[in-house]
Amino acid sequence: MFSAWYSSMMLAFEASEVVRLRMMKLAGGGGDALDEARLMVTEKMGAGIEALNSLMGGGTPMAVIERYREHVAANALRLNS
């Protein structure tokens, strides 16, 4: 039980950093901001579909949380470079 709580809290903290990084990029405007906005929407839709498929296929909510954390970590790495 603690593990699920911990992973959920970590996802929230990690995602808030990605939101901050994205807002900075969007505030800069221009082509990079437009590309980021498009990527953000595409990624959100893809991650939602992936989560739904995982749950419908018998995956656990914990597996979905951990997969979301992987997506968030990849975004943080990309946005920090």
PyMOL commands that place a pseudoatom at each C-alpha (Angstrom):
pseudoatom trace, name=CA, resn=MET, resi=1, chain=A, elem=C, hetatm=0, pos=[0.000, 0.000, 0.000]
pseudoatom trace, name=CA, resn=PHE, resi=2, chain=A, elem=C, hetatm=0, pos=[2.816, 2.413, 0.882]
pseudoatom trace, name=CA, resn=SER, resi=3, chain=A, elem=C, hetatm=0, pos=[4.432, 1.733, -2.481]
pseudoatom trace, name=CA, resn=ALA, resi=4, chain=A, elem=C, hetatm=0, pos=[1.326, 2.833, -4.397]
pseudoatom trace, name=CA, resn=TRP, resi=5, chain=A, elem=C, hetatm=0, pos=[1.032, 5.979, -2.292]
pseudoatom trace, name=CA, resn=TYR, resi=6, chain=A, elem=C, hetatm=0, pos=[4.722, 6.781, -2.722]
pseudoatom trace, name=CA, resn=SER, resi=7, chain=A, elem=C, hetatm=0, pos=[4.639, 6.228, -6.494]
pseudoatom trace, name=CA, resn=SER, resi=8, chain=A, elem=C, hetatm=0, pos=[1.526, 8.393, -6.823]
pseudoatom trace, name=CA, resn=MET, resi=9, chain=A, elem=C, hetatm=0, pos=[3.110, 11.226, -4.847]
pseudoatom trace, name=CA, resn=MET, resi=10, chain=A, elem=C, hetatm=0, pos=[6.340, 10.978, -6.828]
pseudoatom trace, name=CA, resn=LEU, resi=11, chain=A, elem=C, hetatm=0, pos=[4.356, 11.115, -10.073]
pseudoatom trace, name=CA, resn=ALA, resi=12, chain=A, elem=C, hetatm=0, pos=[2.638, 14.279, -8.861]
pseudoatom trace, name=CA, resn=PHE, resi=13, chain=A, elem=C, hetatm=0, pos=[5.923, 15.969, -7.940]
pseudoatom trace, name=CA, resn=GLU, resi=14, chain=A, elem=C, hetatm=0, pos=[7.690, 14.870, -11.133]
pseudoatom trace, name=CA, resn=ALA, resi=15, chain=A, elem=C, hetatm=0, pos=[4.780, 15.924, -13.314]
pseudoatom trace, name=CA, resn=SER, resi=16, chain=A, elem=C, hetatm=0, pos=[4.658, 19.362, -11.706]
pseudoatom trace, name=CA, resn=GLU, resi=17, chain=A, elem=C, hetatm=0, pos=[8.272, 19.917, -12.766]
pseudoatom trace, name=CA, resn=VAL, resi=18, chain=A, elem=C, hetatm=0, pos=[7.427, 18.942, -16.345]
pseudoatom trace, name=CA, resn=VAL, resi=19, chain=A, elem=C, hetatm=0, pos=[4.485, 21.360, -16.278]
pseudoatom trace, name=CA, resn=ARG, resi=20, chain=A, elem=C, hetatm=0, pos=[6.862, 24.119, -15.128]
pseudoatom trace, name=CA, resn=LEU, resi=21, chain=A, elem=C, hetatm=0, pos=[9.355, 23.330, -17.890]
pseudoatom trace, name=CA, resn=ARG, resi=22, chain=A, elem=C, hetatm=0, pos=[6.625, 23.209, -20.513]
pseudoatom trace, name=CA, resn=MET, resi=23, chain=A, elem=C, hetatm=0, pos=[5.120, 26.508, -19.402]
pseudoatom trace, name=CA, resn=MET, resi=24, chain=A, elem=C, hetatm=0, pos=[8.530, 28.144, -19.713]
pseudoatom trace, name=CA, resn=LYS, resi=25, chain=A, elem=C, hetatm=0, pos=[8.882, 26.791, -23.245]
pseudoatom trace, name=CA, resn=LEU, resi=26, chain=A, elem=C, hetatm=0, pos=[5.345, 27.843, -24.183]
pseudoatom trace, name=CA, resn=ALA, resi=27, chain=A, elem=C, hetatm=0, pos=[5.884, 31.315, -22.732]
pseudoatom trace, name=CA, resn=GLY, resi=28, chain=A, elem=C, hetatm=0, pos=[8.858, 31.729, -25.042]
pseudoatom trace, name=CA, resn=GLY, resi=29, chain=A, elem=C, hetatm=0, pos=[6.541, 31.561, -28.030]
pseudoatom trace, name=CA, resn=GLY, resi=30, chain=A, elem=C, hetatm=0, pos=[7.559, 30.871, -31.576]
pseudoatom trace, name=CA, resn=GLY, resi=31, chain=A, elem=C, hetatm=0, pos=[7.874, 27.611, -33.439]
pseudoatom trace, name=CA, resn=ASP, resi=32, chain=A, elem=C, hetatm=0, pos=[9.327, 25.745, -30.474]
pseudoatom trace, name=CA, resn=ALA, resi=33, chain=A, elem=C, hetatm=0, pos=[6.286, 26.605, -28.376]
pseudoatom trace, name=CA, resn=LEU, resi=34, chain=A, elem=C, hetatm=0, pos=[3.913, 25.480, -31.109]
pseudoatom trace, name=CA, resn=ASP, resi=35, chain=A, elem=C, hetatm=0, pos=[5.807, 22.209, -31.518]
pseudoatom trace, name=CA, resn=GLU, resi=36, chain=A, elem=C, hetatm=0, pos=[5.722, 21.647, -27.750]
pseudoatom trace, name=CA, resn=ALA, resi=37, chain=A, elem=C, hetatm=0, pos=[1.972, 22.302, -27.586]
pseudoatom trace, name=CA, resn=ARG, resi=38, chain=A, elem=C, hetatm=0, pos=[1.325, 19.800, -30.359]
pseudoatom trace, name=CA, resn=LEU, resi=39, chain=A, elem=C, hetatm=0, pos=[3.632, 17.235, -28.787]
pseudoatom trace, name=CA, resn=MET, resi=40, chain=A, elem=C, hetatm=0, pos=[1.993, 17.712, -25.405]
pseudoatom trace, name=CA, resn=VAL, resi=41, chain=A, elem=C, hetatm=0, pos=[-1.490, 16.986, -26.750]
pseudoatom trace, name=CA, resn=THR, resi=42, chain=A, elem=C, hetatm=0, pos=[-0.287, 14.000, -28.775]
pseudoatom trace, name=CA, resn=GLU, resi=43, chain=A, elem=C, hetatm=0, pos=[1.586, 12.549, -25.802]
pseudoatom trace, name=CA, resn=LYS, resi=44, chain=A, elem=C, hetatm=0, pos=[-1.367, 12.983, -23.461]
pseudoatom trace, name=CA, resn=MET, resi=45, chain=A, elem=C, hetatm=0, pos=[-3.697, 11.191, -25.851]
pseudoatom trace, name=CA, resn=GLY, resi=46, chain=A, elem=C, hetatm=0, pos=[-1.194, 8.396, -26.416]
pseudoatom trace, name=CA, resn=ALA, resi=47, chain=A, elem=C, hetatm=0, pos=[-0.515, 7.920, -22.709]
pseudoatom trace, name=CA, resn=GLY, resi=48, chain=A, elem=C, hetatm=0, pos=[-4.241, 7.791, -21.954]
pseudoatom trace, name=CA, resn=ILE, resi=49, chain=A, elem=C, hetatm=0, pos=[-4.835, 5.166, -24.622]
pseudoatom trace, name=CA, resn=GLU, resi=50, chain=A, elem=C, hetatm=0, pos=[-1.837, 3.178, -23.385]
pseudoatom trace, name=CA, resn=ALA, resi=51, chain=A, elem=C, hetatm=0, pos=[-3.150, 3.279, -19.804]
pseudoatom trace, name=CA, resn=LEU, resi=52, chain=A, elem=C, hetatm=0, pos=[-6.615, 2.189, -20.879]
pseudoatom trace, name=CA, resn=ASN, resi=53, chain=A, elem=C, hetatm=0, pos=[-5.219, -0.685, -22.928]
pseudoatom trace, name=CA, resn=SER, resi=54, chain=A, elem=C, hetatm=0, pos=[-3.063, -1.765, -20.007]
pseudoatom trace, name=CA, resn=LEU, resi=55, chain=A, elem=C, hetatm=0, pos=[-5.978, -1.791, -17.565]
pseudoatom trace, name=CA, resn=MET, resi=56, chain=A, elem=C, hetatm=0, pos=[-8.295, -3.538, -20.014]
pseudoatom trace, name=CA, resn=GLY, resi=57, chain=A, elem=C, hetatm=0, pos=[-5.600, -6.140, -20.594]
pseudoatom trace, name=CA, resn=GLY, resi=58, chain=A, elem=C, hetatm=0, pos=[-5.364, -6.951, -16.905]
pseudoatom trace, name=CA, resn=GLY, resi=59, chain=A, elem=C, hetatm=0, pos=[-2.645, -4.510, -15.896]
pseudoatom trace, name=CA, resn=THR, resi=60, chain=A, elem=C, hetatm=0, pos=[-2.611, -3.054, -12.423]
pseudoatom trace, name=CA, resn=PRO, resi=61, chain=A, elem=C, hetatm=0, pos=[-3.077, 0.596, -11.529]
pseudoatom trace, name=CA, resn=MET, resi=62, chain=A, elem=C, hetatm=0, pos=[0.443, 0.489, -10.092]
pseudoatom trace, name=CA, resn=ALA, resi=63, chain=A, elem=C, hetatm=0, pos=[1.815, -0.570, -13.493]
pseudoatom trace, name=CA, resn=VAL, resi=64, chain=A, elem=C, hetatm=0, pos=[0.015, 2.373, -15.100]
pseudoatom trace, name=CA, resn=ILE, resi=65, chain=A, elem=C, hetatm=0, pos=[1.464, 4.794, -12.546]
pseudoatom trace, name=CA, resn=GLU, resi=66, chain=A, elem=C, hetatm=0, pos=[4.977, 3.473, -13.093]
pseudoatom trace, name=CA, resn=ARG, resi=67, chain=A, elem=C, hetatm=0, pos=[4.577, 3.747, -16.874]
pseudoatom trace, name=CA, resn=TYR, resi=68, chain=A, elem=C, hetatm=0, pos=[3.344, 7.342, -16.534]
pseudoatom trace, name=CA, resn=ARG, resi=69, chain=A, elem=C, hetatm=0, pos=[6.429, 8.061, -14.428]
pseudoatom trace, name=CA, resn=GLU, resi=70, chain=A, elem=C, hetatm=0, pos=[8.576, 6.770, -17.301]
pseudoatom trace, name=CA, resn=HIS, resi=71, chain=A, elem=C, hetatm=0, pos=[6.825, 9.142, -19.707]
pseudoatom trace, name=CA, resn=VAL, resi=72, chain=A, elem=C, hetatm=0, pos=[7.245, 12.045, -17.285]
pseudoatom trace, name=CA, resn=ALA, resi=73, chain=A, elem=C, hetatm=0, pos=[10.939, 11.281, -16.774]
pseudoatom trace, name=CA, resn=ALA, resi=74, chain=A, elem=C, hetatm=0, pos=[11.516, 11.204, -20.545]
pseudoatom trace, name=CA, resn=ASN, resi=75, chain=A, elem=C, hetatm=0, pos=[9.777, 14.579, -20.904]
pseudoatom trace, name=CA, resn=ALA, resi=76, chain=A, elem=C, hetatm=0, pos=[11.794, 16.090, -18.077]
pseudoatom trace, name=CA, resn=LEU, resi=77, chain=A, elem=C, hetatm=0, pos=[15.019, 14.896, -19.682]
pseudoatom trace, name=CA, resn=ARG, resi=78, chain=A, elem=C, hetatm=0, pos=[14.007, 16.280, -23.088]
pseudoatom trace, name=CA, resn=LEU, resi=79, chain=A, elem=C, hetatm=0, pos=[12.857, 19.626, -21.719]
pseudoatom trace, name=CA, resn=ASN, resi=80, chain=A, elem=C, hetatm=0, pos=[15.967, 20.101, -19.574]
pseudoatom trace, name=CA, resn=SER, resi=81, chain=A, elem=C, hetatm=0, pos=[18.324, 19.757, -22.512]
for i in range(1, 81): cmd.bond("trace and resi %d" % i, "trace and resi %d" % (i + 1))
show_as sticks, trace
zoom trace
